[in-house]
Amino acid sequence: MKAVRLDFPGITAAQTRAIVQDMATSWGRCPAWRRLAQRYVPSGADVGVRIHRAVRDEIEYRREVGEVIQSPGVTLQRRFGDCDCKTLLVGALCEAHGIGWRPMLLGYSGDALVDVGVDDSLQGVRAFHIWPQLYIKRSPWLPGRWVDCETCHMPEVADLPPPAWGEHPRAYMDRVKKTL
């Protein structure tokens, strides 16, 4: 599968979420990507935590003008991307490792900051951030749970530790605001 970079002027939040989900699923099914994903983050215990750490720490967060969605291969090669590019990379790595995941959105409805779940309506919501949640099962006989996997660290804005495993983006943004 070839690495591509796509420009989407005027893309909506719903379209971004759908594209990220579809591209991650496609990449996760590609045998060449699965081999690369295994080399980048080997399988084993706590692979979800290790995916989070690798993408958070090794892929620089960079804002972009407009909306550009680059493939996981491009993001991995360039070592940078914005929130949708990092979410797509996490999703493709999860797909390759057989981990459930979903893209989540944070946006504004009027002046209120709202979480937009997978099944929630995007009507009237201006999204401004996307991040992945991973479905983590601790044992085969117990139900799993969705865990936030925020990977967008902004060291140029505030001298803070990066987002922790399981930390919601809103909690991370609150930490950033307190230091400004």
Rosetta silent file (secondary structure, phi, psi, omega in degrees, C-alpha in Angstrom):
SEQUENCE: MKAVRLDFPGITAAQTRAIVQDMATSWGRCPAWRRLAQRYVPSGADVGVRIHRAVRDEIEYRREVGEVIQSPGVTLQRRFGDCDCKTLLVGALCEAHGIGWRPMLLGYSGDALVDVGVDDSLQGVRAFHIWPQLYIKRSPWLPGRWVDCETCHMPEVADLPPPAWGEHPRAYMDRVKKTL
SCORE:     score description
SCORE:     0.000 S_00000001
   1 L     0.000  130.406 -177.223    0.000    0.000    0.000 S_00000001
   2 L   -81.073  144.362  175.344    1.432    3.350   -1.042 S_00000001
   3 L   -80.550  133.369 -178.470    1.812    6.258    1.362 S_00000001
   4 L  -133.800  158.615  175.148   -0.255    9.256    0.302 S_00000001
   5 E  -125.965  124.725 -174.259   -0.981   12.769    1.493 S_00000001
   6 E  -116.728  135.278  174.287   -4.480   14.114    0.807 S_00000001
   7 E  -100.064  132.457 -179.427   -5.731   17.725    0.929 S_00000001
   8 L  -130.476   81.921  176.519   -9.365   18.244    1.940 S_00000001
   9 L   -68.994  136.060  176.208  -10.431   21.905    1.862 S_00000001
  10 L    75.350   18.296 -178.481  -13.783   22.465    3.578 S_00000001
  11 L   -69.550  145.318  178.460  -13.984   18.971    5.121 S_00000001
  12 L   -92.166  166.801  178.571  -16.554   18.444    7.887 S_00000001
  13 H   -62.128  -42.937  179.953  -15.969   16.785   11.254 S_00000001
  14 H   -62.433  -40.381  178.604  -18.103   13.783   10.279 S_00000001
  15 H   -66.672  -41.299  178.514  -16.116   13.345    7.062 S_00000001
  16 H   -59.794  -48.513 -179.201  -12.801   13.589    8.914 S_00000001
  17 H   -60.083  -44.527 -179.254  -13.886   10.942   11.417 S_00000001
  18 H   -64.818  -42.665  179.804  -15.119    8.617    8.640 S_00000001
  19 H   -64.249  -44.886  179.587  -11.953    9.038    6.551 S_00000001
  20 H   -60.709  -46.648 -179.814   -9.689    8.409    9.541 S_00000001
  21 H   -61.832  -47.853 -177.795  -11.673    5.290   10.514 S_00000001
  22 H   -65.453  -43.513 -179.769  -11.759    3.909    6.944 S_00000001
  23 H   -65.466  -41.549  179.799   -8.090    4.588    6.206 S_00000001
  24 H   -62.781  -42.151  179.287   -6.938    3.017    9.490 S_00000001
  25 H   -62.736  -44.907  179.410   -9.026   -0.086    8.813 S_00000001
  26 H   -62.275  -47.403 -179.792   -7.621   -0.407    5.269 S_00000001
  27 H   -63.979  -39.563 -178.801   -4.032    0.051    6.398 S_00000001
  28 H   -63.293  -22.792  179.439   -4.506   -2.363    9.299 S_00000001
  29 H   -88.555  -11.758 -176.996   -5.507   -5.116    6.839 S_00000001
  30 L   -77.497  122.785 -178.700   -2.454   -4.638    4.600 S_00000001
  31 H   -56.973  -39.305  179.524    0.158   -7.394    5.204 S_00000001
  32 H   -64.700  -41.189  178.588    3.092   -5.033    4.579 S_00000001
  33 H   -66.030  -39.273 -179.668    1.714   -2.515    7.116 S_00000001
  34 H   -61.250  -40.249  177.755    1.115   -5.294    9.658 S_00000001
  35 H   -65.331  -43.780  178.457    4.763   -6.320    9.400 S_00000001
  36 H   -63.529  -42.415  179.400    5.908   -2.698    9.772 S_00000001
  37 H   -61.102  -38.932  178.704    3.533   -2.175   12.729 S_00000001
  38 H   -66.345  -34.812  176.918    4.991   -5.248   14.451 S_00000001
  39 H   -72.783  -39.760 -177.722    8.514   -3.854   14.032 S_00000001
  40 H   -69.753  -47.836  176.670    7.505   -0.379   15.214 S_00000001
  41 L  -134.315   98.117 -178.659    5.513   -1.624   18.244 S_00000001
  42 L   -62.257  150.133  176.548    5.974   -5.354   18.862 S_00000001
  43 L   -64.066  164.737  177.701    3.006   -7.394   20.136 S_00000001
  44 L   139.369 -169.567 -179.129    2.826   -8.406   23.767 S_00000001
  45 L   -60.260  142.595  176.288    1.545   -7.185   27.083 S_00000001
  46 L    56.008   35.981 -179.883    0.316   -3.594   27.212 S_00000001
  47 H   -61.595  -33.508  177.598    0.654   -3.080   23.448 S_00000001
  48 H   -62.051  -44.014  177.750   -1.992   -0.316   23.640 S_00000001
  49 H   -63.062  -40.291 -179.153    0.086    1.612   26.175 S_00000001
  50 H   -70.652  -33.997  173.613    3.188    1.136   24.021 S_00000001
  51 H   -62.522  -47.382  178.644    1.359    2.367   20.893 S_00000001
  52 H   -55.306  -50.853 -177.518    0.293    5.461   22.850 S_00000001
  53 H   -62.704  -43.504 -177.883    3.809    6.120   24.085 S_00000001
  54 H   -63.222  -48.650 -177.293    5.443    5.568   20.676 S_00000001
  55 H   -70.776  -40.075  179.091    3.094    7.890   18.750 S_00000001
  56 H   -63.142  -44.255 -171.448    3.000   10.503   21.529 S_00000001
  57 H   -91.585  -26.954 -173.787    6.790   10.596   22.003 S_00000001
  58 H  -104.593  -14.411  179.622    8.190    9.820   18.545 S_00000001
  59 L  -113.123  113.757 -177.108    5.748   11.643   16.245 S_00000001
  60 E   -69.298  136.524  174.821    5.855   15.421   16.639 S_00000001
  61 E   -82.449  125.022  176.089    2.527   17.232   16.837 S_00000001
  62 L  -133.880  127.170  174.760    2.342   20.017   14.237 S_00000001
  63 L   -69.879  159.968 -179.562   -0.694   22.134   13.468 S_00000001
  64 L  -133.655  161.143  174.514   -1.553   22.642    9.825 S_00000001
  65 L   -90.592  127.783 -176.654   -3.286   25.208    7.672 S_00000001
  66 L    75.900 -157.177 -179.954   -6.535   23.799    6.344 S_00000001
  67 L  -124.313  115.974  176.157   -7.140   20.072    6.613 S_00000001
  68 E  -122.756  126.022  175.888   -4.554   17.585    5.404 S_00000001
  69 E  -112.761  112.812  179.013   -4.941   13.905    6.180 S_00000001
  70 E  -102.089  151.031 -177.869   -1.766   11.985    5.541 S_00000001
  71 L   -65.792  161.000  176.859   -1.564    8.215    5.547 S_00000001
  72 H   -58.464  -35.210  178.660   -0.033    6.385    8.522 S_00000001
  73 H   -63.995  -41.027  178.136    2.977    5.557    6.349 S_00000001
  74 H   -66.289  -44.810  179.743    3.605    9.229    5.574 S_00000001
  75 H   -60.941  -43.895  179.493    3.201   10.202    9.242 S_00000001
  76 H   -65.353  -40.392 -179.943    5.598    7.480   10.346 S_00000001
  77 H   -68.772  -45.032 -176.670    8.112    8.421    7.647 S_00000001
  78 H   -79.308  -22.957 -179.411    7.941   12.191    8.266 S_00000001
  79 L    67.209   26.904  172.969    7.723   11.816   12.055 S_00000001
  80 E  -155.225  160.599  177.032    5.105   14.575   12.385 S_00000001
  81 E   176.676  166.935  176.640    1.404   15.220   11.947 S_00000001
  82 L   -90.899 -166.525 -173.094   -1.577   16.973   13.456 S_00000001
  83 H   -63.200  -39.139 -179.327   -4.303   15.340   15.554 S_00000001
  84 H   -71.352  -34.487  178.192   -6.040   13.535   12.690 S_00000001
  85 H   -67.409  -41.522  178.461   -2.740   12.200   11.311 S_00000001
  86 H   -69.567  -37.622  177.184   -1.667   10.936   14.756 S_00000001
  87 H   -64.552  -42.171  177.832   -5.127    9.438   15.380 S_00000001
  88 H   -62.232  -41.070  178.270   -4.970    7.682   12.017 S_00000001
  89 H   -63.960  -46.971  177.594   -1.520    6.282   12.865 S_00000001
  90 H   -59.119  -45.683  179.965   -2.720    4.991   16.251 S_00000001
  91 H   -59.617  -44.621  179.964   -5.800    3.484   14.565 S_00000001
  92 H   -65.979  -37.418  176.160   -3.757    1.724   11.885 S_00000001
  93 H   -66.396  -41.618  177.201   -1.371    0.342   14.524 S_00000001
  94 H   -62.407  -45.269  178.291   -4.333   -0.871   16.592 S_00000001
  95 H   -57.553  -43.582 -179.010   -5.903   -2.497   13.536 S_00000001
  96 H   -65.564  -28.700 -179.604   -2.623   -4.285   12.781 S_00000001
  97 H   -96.826    0.177  179.109   -2.455   -5.563   16.381 S_00000001
  98 L    75.066   26.499  179.140   -6.135   -6.536   16.574 S_00000001
  99 L   -99.417  132.137  175.217   -7.012   -3.876   19.168 S_00000001
 100 E   -67.618  144.390  178.817  -10.413   -2.219   19.029 S_00000001
 101 E  -155.476  164.812  175.555  -10.310    1.553   18.652 S_00000001
 102 E  -154.399  145.463  176.090  -12.500    4.481   17.649 S_00000001
 103 E   -83.916  133.774  179.441  -11.914    8.124   16.723 S_00000001
 104 E  -115.238  154.522 -178.956  -13.469   10.654   19.120 S_00000001
 105 E  -123.895  147.466  172.417  -14.108   14.362   18.571 S_00000001
 106 E  -122.490  131.874 -176.829  -14.028   17.422   20.791 S_00000001
 107 E  -157.142 -173.096 -179.695  -15.766   20.515   19.486 S_00000001
 108 E  -112.361  134.724  169.775  -17.945   23.514   20.130 S_00000001
 109 E  -118.050  103.712 -169.115  -21.723   23.640   20.150 S_00000001
 110 L    68.214 -122.894  177.116  -22.365   27.350   20.388 S_00000001
 111 L  -101.521   -1.475 -175.968  -19.851   28.449   23.040 S_00000001
 112 E   -90.352  135.813  174.979  -19.830   25.148   24.940 S_00000001
 113 E   -82.689  125.157 -175.542  -17.000   22.644   24.584 S_00000001
 114 E  -131.961  146.172  169.638  -18.520   19.188   24.035 S_00000001
 115 E   -82.189  138.678  177.591  -17.338   15.619   23.546 S_00000001
 116 E  -116.146  106.444 -179.633  -18.803   14.055   20.446 S_00000001
 117 L   -73.010  173.750 -177.474  -19.092   10.299   20.836 S_00000001
 118 L   -60.041  -39.289 -176.562  -19.140    7.838   17.985 S_00000001
 119 L   -96.078   -1.847 -178.070  -22.934    7.655   17.918 S_00000001
 120 L   -76.537  152.151  177.059  -23.578   11.326   18.744 S_00000001
 121 L   -73.479  142.519  175.662  -24.908   13.743   16.187 S_00000001
 122 L   -97.428    7.578 -178.743  -22.461   16.235   14.736 S_00000001
 123 L   -60.317  120.985  176.445  -25.307   18.617   13.897 S_00000001
 124 L    77.301    6.039 -179.695  -24.251   22.127   14.878 S_00000001
 125 E  -101.881  127.684  173.848  -20.890   21.027   16.310 S_00000001
 126 E   -97.320  104.233 -178.197  -17.680   22.656   15.109 S_00000001
 127 E   -76.490  144.767  175.562  -15.025   20.032   15.767 S_00000001
 128 E  -134.502   -5.636  178.637  -11.519   21.129   16.480 S_00000001
 129 E  -149.284  140.984  175.961   -9.797   18.028   17.868 S_00000001
 130 E  -128.158  139.875  177.931   -9.826   14.297   17.148 S_00000001
 131 E  -148.148  160.085 -179.838   -8.183   11.603   19.253 S_00000001
 132 E   -93.320  150.429  165.009   -8.369    7.814   19.530 S_00000001
 133 E  -116.356  140.818  179.795   -9.859    5.661   22.240 S_00000001
 134 E  -110.114  141.303  177.060   -8.645    2.070   22.551 S_00000001
 135 E   -91.791  110.934 -173.939  -10.755   -0.852   23.729 S_00000001
 136 E  -109.283  124.570  175.253   -8.655   -2.584   26.370 S_00000001
 137 L  -109.497  124.617  178.664   -9.487   -6.030   27.743 S_00000001
 138 L   -86.210  -22.270  177.372   -7.556   -7.090   30.822 S_00000001
 139 L  -153.640  156.582 -177.401   -8.861  -10.652   30.726 S_00000001
 140 L   -68.726  -20.997 -175.817  -10.866  -12.847   28.336 S_00000001
 141 L  -101.685   -3.596  177.168  -13.753  -13.305   30.791 S_00000001
 142 L  -112.202  146.623  177.392  -14.227   -9.676   31.858 S_00000001
 143 L   -66.319  151.425  177.615  -15.591   -6.859   29.686 S_00000001
 144 L   -86.373 -172.613  177.668  -13.102   -4.319   28.440 S_00000001
 145 E  -146.461  154.515  177.540  -13.262   -0.548   28.648 S_00000001
 146 E   -83.414  131.196 -177.739  -12.576    2.400   26.361 S_00000001
 147 E  -123.358  130.562  177.044   -9.384    4.270   27.262 S_00000001
 148 E   -64.857  141.089 -177.516   -8.389    7.717   25.977 S_00000001
 149 L  -131.769   58.206 -179.739   -5.165    7.687   23.961 S_00000001
 150 L   -68.864  125.522 -177.236   -4.338   11.391   23.532 S_00000001
 151 L  -117.829   -0.731 -175.513   -1.007   11.716   21.699 S_00000001
 152 L   -90.096  102.659 -179.334   -0.880   15.454   20.889 S_00000001
 153 L  -102.572  135.864 -177.388    1.732   17.050   23.130 S_00000001
 154 L  -120.395   71.480 -176.980    2.402   20.789   22.818 S_00000001
 155 L   -64.045  -23.170  179.661    5.751   21.464   24.530 S_00000001
 156 L   -73.435  -19.412 -179.795    6.059   24.821   22.735 S_00000001
 157 L   -88.671  -44.091 -177.492    2.892   26.044   24.486 S_00000001
 158 L  -148.856  140.716  178.944    3.595   24.863   28.025 S_00000001
 159 L   -82.224   83.384 -175.839    6.462   23.072   29.722 S_00000001
 160 L  -129.855  156.672  169.063    4.393   20.097   30.848 S_00000001
 161 L   -62.349  152.628  179.974    4.654   16.346   30.849 S_00000001
 162 L   -68.189  169.214  178.326    2.904   14.895   27.791 S_00000001
 163 L   -57.115  135.174  179.750   -0.643   13.490   27.982 S_00000001
 164 L   -81.585  157.149  173.421   -0.773   10.400   30.168 S_00000001
 165 L   -57.463  125.263  179.293   -2.234    7.064   29.102 S_00000001
 166 L    88.735   -4.855 -179.422   -5.972    7.354   29.774 S_00000001
 167 L   -80.477  127.543  178.758   -5.944   11.146   30.129 S_00000001
 168 L   -70.437  143.883  179.279   -8.848   12.841   28.363 S_00000001
 169 H   -55.259  -34.328  178.948   -7.827   15.690   25.993 S_00000001
 170 H   -64.715  -40.517  177.985   -9.931   18.133   28.003 S_00000001
 171 H   -64.438  -40.401  177.262   -7.977   17.255   31.190 S_00000001
 172 H   -64.260  -43.698  178.831   -4.700   17.758   29.301 S_00000001
 173 H   -62.459  -37.005  177.057   -5.914   21.128   27.955 S_00000001
 174 H   -63.428  -40.125  176.393   -6.862   22.153   31.508 S_00000001
 175 H   -62.033  -42.380  179.097   -3.301   21.341   32.645 S_00000001
 176 H   -62.248  -46.178 -178.460   -1.926   23.441   29.780 S_00000001
 177 H   -60.315  -36.557 -178.852   -4.214   26.399   30.610 S_00000001
 178 H   -65.297  -23.566 -179.095   -3.113   26.388   34.273 S_00000001
 179 H   -91.786   -9.961 -177.221    0.494   26.998   33.255 S_00000001
 180 L   -84.590    0.000    0.000   -0.219   29.909   30.919 S_00000001
